[in-house]
Amino acid sequence: MKDAVDRLTPLGLMVLALLAEGDMHPYEMIRLLRLRRDDRIVPVTNGTMYHTVARLERAGLVAEVGVDRDGNRPERTTYSVTDAGTAAVGEWVRRELARVDRPTEFRVALAEAHNLERGEAIDLLRIRRGALADAHRALADGHRLAQHKGVPAQYLLEVDRDEAMLGAELAWLDDLLARIAHPDFLWGPDHEPTERYLAQRKAARQ
């Protein structure tokens, strides 16, 4: 399992998460990712999608469940996530949610954090917050030291931006942790799908 998780790419994780919603063919997955604007996080092309699905199948994380042909359209192979694939999603999200050195992986892990128990997600995000706070303090200390030594501000613009961005992320994360911890914040699969979700699934199948 560890080897399979280690080899999972952000797009591979997103494919497994999509298949947790139901069996799909690659073209449907491409359309659904684009409808949801998830291609903001990871670029999606036909080539990368089909290559990713093939890798997941070889790793035993997805399995072919049927081949359909509709009119003059090419055959479409439908895939299902396996038990190993479902387990890999949880393991990958656990690994990436607390890390601060892999921004793309974190964005995907955050998008799929609802696959974890609420308390576990909160604990992992708190670990991330601690690491971000340490980095922010170190950067602020270095910034102040450079200013004290008379380094002209024009040479510290990037440091100034980085300090501000880290501060903003910490403030956002504090707010997020409070929201997720509130019992009224919907979490996990135990709620009815929205009309928008159902419409997107229908559009992606066409």
Secondary structure, DSSP 4 states (H G I P E B T S, - for coil): -HHHHHH--HHHHHHHHHHTTS-B-HHHHHHHHHHTTGGGTS---HHHHHHHHHHHHHTTSEEEEEEE--TTSPPEEEEEE-HHHHHHHHHHHHHHHT-SS-HHHHHHHHHTGGGS-HHHHHHHHHHHHHHHHHHHHHHHHHHHHHHHTT--GGGSHHHHHHHHHHHHHHHHHHHHHHHHHSTTS--TT-SPPPHHHHHHHHHHH-
